[in-house]
């Protein structure tokens, strides 16, 4: 884990979706944050130690994007060990996916950690850069090259693999941000602790905001390997989205934090 020293920052953006605005000053306390997304190997230790069954395993199916057809499908047998369906196998060093918010919270509790608040996540992901478009600056391809795992080409028809990958990548495959955190952009979406609301930024607390008191969906941040210039450009550091707490997808994972 990396120690993220607390401070004030400008959260959100005026150059994005309406629910990413307004830009507002927030202060967070110091906290520790996982250097990278929780891996398949790390989640396997938890599952083995606790005999834990994920929501996808209980349901017997989960959502998986099929690269060949370019479509999302309800996929029988998709789970954290077989994220793309029964014939697939997750590599031990890639970020675990097909884990719901419920599963991520259970892992975090077992590990003596917790899920990050949305404010903590964005503060850490920015890496000390104020109001930059990406976690590394304002250029999507610094020096002409991708520096994160996102979809190059026309989604969903063709992924050129310019970044070296056409799906999930092993953690730490790309440079860390200014706080030493890897994969805060792309690879897999990451669960946050907060309930989601479109208008939350209009009424957010200034100090250590924790999100709405209730809701139907939880915040996810960071974008994934499926984000493309022509479709879902959620590799922007201020980008935010949401999913129901029991959702599992083959482009959705998490990382944990711990109080200082």
C-alpha positions in Angstrom: 0.0 0.0 0.0 1.1 3.6 -0.5 0.6 6.3 2.1 -1.5 9.1 0.5 -1.0 12.3 2.6 -4.2 14.1 3.2 -5.0 17.5 1.8 -7.4 19.6 -0.3 -8.1 19.2 -4.0 -10.5 20.3 -6.7 -12.8 17.3 -7.4 -14.8 16.9 -10.5 -14.7 18.6 -13.9 -16.6 21.2 -15.9 -15.4 19.6 -19.1 -17.3 16.3 -19.0 -20.7 14.9 -18.1 -23.2 16.9 -16.1 -22.9 14.5 -13.1 -19.1 15.1 -13.0 -19.7 18.8 -12.1 -19.5 21.2 -10.5 -15.8 21.3 -9.6 -15.7 21.6 -5.8 -13.0 21.8 -3.2 -12.7 18.7 -0.9 -10.4 17.8 1.9 -9.5 14.2 2.8 -7.5 12.8 5.6 -4.3 10.8 5.1 -4.9 7.1 4.2 -3.2 4.1 2.8 -4.2 2.9 -0.7 -3.4 -0.4 -2.5 -0.7 0.2 -5.1 -2.7 -1.8 -7.7 -6.1 -3.4 -8.1 -6.7 -6.5 -6.1 -5.4 -9.4 -8.1 -6.8 -12.8 -8.8 -4.1 -14.4 -6.6 -5.0 -12.1 -3.7 -8.7 -12.8 -4.0 -8.0 -16.5 -4.2 -6.3 -16.4 -0.8 -9.4 -14.8 0.6 -11.8 -17.3 -1.0 -9.7 -20.2 0.1 -9.4 -19.0 3.7 -13.1 -18.2 4.1 -14.9 -20.5 1.6 -16.4 -17.4 0.2 -18.8 -17.6 -2.7 -19.2 -14.5 -4.8 -22.6 -13.2 -6.0 -21.8 -14.4 -9.6 -21.1 -17.9 -8.2 -24.4 -17.9 -6.3 -26.3 -16.7 -9.4 -24.6 -19.1 -11.7 -24.0 -16.4 -14.3 -22.6 -12.9 -14.8 -22.2 -10.2 -17.4 -19.4 -10.6 -19.9 -18.4 -8.6 -22.9 -17.6 -10.9 -25.8 -14.7 -9.7 -28.0 -15.7 -11.8 -31.0 -19.3 -10.6 -31.2 -18.8 -7.1 -29.7 -21.7 -7.6 -27.4 -22.5 -7.9 -23.6 -24.1 -11.2 -22.7 -25.6 -12.9 -19.7 -22.9 -15.6 -19.5 -23.6 -18.8 -17.6 -20.6 -19.9 -15.6 -18.8 -16.5 -15.7 -17.1 -15.8 -12.3 -13.9 -14.5 -10.9 -12.0 -17.6 -11.9 -13.5 -17.8 -15.3 -14.3 -14.1 -16.0 -15.2 -14.5 -19.7 -17.2 -17.7 -19.3 -16.5 -21.4 -18.6 -13.8 -21.8 -21.2 -11.7 -18.8 -19.9 -9.2 -18.7 -17.0 -8.1 -15.6 -15.1 -4.4 -15.1 -14.9 -3.2 -14.8 -11.3 -1.5 -11.4 -11.8 -4.4 -9.7 -13.5 -7.0 -7.7 -11.5 -9.8 -9.8 -10.2 -13.1 -9.1 -11.8 -16.6 -10.5 -11.8 -16.7 -9.4 -8.1 -19.7 -7.4 -6.9 -19.6 -4.5 -4.5 -20.8 -7.0 -1.8 -17.8 -9.3 -2.7 -15.3 -6.4 -2.7 -16.5 -5.2 0.7 -16.3 -8.7 2.1 -12.7 -9.0 0.9 -11.8 -5.6 2.3 -13.1 -6.5 5.7 -11.2 -9.8 5.7 -8.0 -8.0 4.8 -8.4 -5.4 7.5 -9.1 -2.7 5.0 -12.1 -1.0 3.4 -13.3 0.3 0.0 -12.2 3.9 -0.8 -14.7 6.8 -0.7 -15.2 8.4 -4.1 -13.3 11.4 -2.9 -10.3 9.3 -1.7 -10.3 7.5 -4.9 -10.1 10.6 -7.1 -7.6 12.3 -4.8 -5.3 9.3 -5.0 -5.9 8.8 -8.8 -5.0 12.4 -9.5 -1.5 11.8 -8.0 -1.0 15.4 -7.0 -1.9 16.9 -10.4 -4.6 19.5 -10.1 -7.5 19.5 -12.6 -5.7 17.5 -15.2 -7.7 15.5 -17.7 -5.9 12.2 -17.0 -4.0 10.8 -14.1 -0.7 11.6 -15.9 -1.6 15.0 -17.5 -3.7 16.4 -20.3 -2.4 14.4 -23.3 -4.1 11.0 -23.9 -1.0 9.7 -25.6 2.0 11.4 -24.0 5.0 11.1 -26.4 2.6 9.5 -28.9 2.0 6.3 -26.9 -0.8 4.9 -24.6 0.3 4.8 -21.0 -2.7 2.8 -19.7 -4.9 -0.1 -20.7 -7.8 1.3 -22.8 -9.4 0.4 -26.1 -7.5 1.7 -29.1 -9.5 1.5 -32.3 -13.2 1.7 -33.1 -15.3 0.2 -30.2 -16.7 -2.5 -30.4 -15.6 -3.5 -33.9 -11.8 -3.4 -33.6 -9.2 -3.1 -30.8 -5.8 -2.5 -32.3 -4.0 -3.5 -29.1 -1.7 -0.5 -29.5 -1.1 -0.6 -25.8 -0.1 -4.2 -25.9 -3.4 -5.7 -24.7 -6.9 -6.4 -26.1 -8.4 -7.2 -22.7 -7.3 -7.1 -19.0 -3.6 -6.5 -18.4 -1.4 -7.8 -15.5 -1.3 -5.2 -12.8 1.6 -2.7 -12.9 1.9 -3.1 -16.7 2.0 0.7 -17.1 3.7 3.5 -15.2 2.4 4.5 -11.8 1.0 8.0 -11.2 2.5 10.7 -9.0 1.5 8.9 -5.8 2.9 5.5 -6.9 -0.5 4.0 -7.8 -0.9 1.7 -10.8 -3.9 1.2 -13.1 -6.0 4.0 -11.7 -6.8 4.5 -15.4 -8.3 1.7 -17.4 -7.8 -2.0 -17.0 -10.9 -2.6 -14.8 -13.4 -0.3 -13.2 -13.0 0.0 -9.5 -15.7 -0.1 -6.8 -16.0 2.8 -4.3 -17.7 2.7 -1.0 -20.3 5.5 -1.9 -23.8 5.2 -3.0 -24.2 7.0 -6.4 -26.3 10.1 -7.2 -26.1 12.2 -10.3 -26.4 15.4 -8.3 -24.2 14.5 -5.3 -21.5 17.1 -6.2 -24.1 19.9 -5.7 -24.5 19.0 -2.0 -21.2 17.2 -1.2 -19.7 17.8 2.2 -16.4 19.7 2.0 -14.6 17.6 4.6 -14.1 13.9 3.9 -17.3 13.3 1.9 -18.9 9.9 2.1 -21.5 10.1 -0.6 -25.3 10.0 -0.3 -26.9 8.3 2.7 -28.6 5.6 0.5 -29.3 4.7 -3.1 -29.7 1.8 -5.5 -26.2 1.8 -7.1 -22.6 2.2 -6.0 -20.0 4.4 -7.5 -17.4 2.9 -9.9 -14.3 4.8 -11.0 -11.4 4.7 -13.4 -12.7 3.3 -16.6 -11.6 0.0 -18.1 -10.0 -1.8 -21.0 -13.2 -1.2 -22.9 -13.1 2.6 -22.8 -12.4 4.1 -26.3 -12.2 7.5 -27.9 -15.3 6.9 -30.0 -17.4 5.4 -27.1 -16.7 5.5 -23.4 -13.9 7.9 -22.7 -14.0 7.2 -19.0 -10.3 7.0 -18.7 -10.6 10.6 -17.7 -9.7 10.9 -14.0 -12.9 12.8 -13.1 -15.1 10.2 -14.9 -17.7 8.4 -12.7 -20.2 5.7 -13.3 -22.3 3.3 -11.2 -23.6 -0.3 -10.9 -25.9 -2.2 -8.6 -24.1 -3.7 -5.6 -24.6 -7.3 -6.8 -23.2 -6.7 -10.3 -20.3 -8.6 -11.7 -18.6 -7.8 -15.0 -15.5 -8.8 -16.8 -14.2 -5.3 -16.7 -15.0 -4.4 -13.0 -12.8 -4.9 -10.0 -11.5 -3.0 -7.0 -8.7 -1.8 -4.7 -8.7 -1.2 -1.0 -7.7 1.6 1.4 -6.9 1.7 5.1 -7.0 4.5 7.6 -3.6 5.9 8.5 
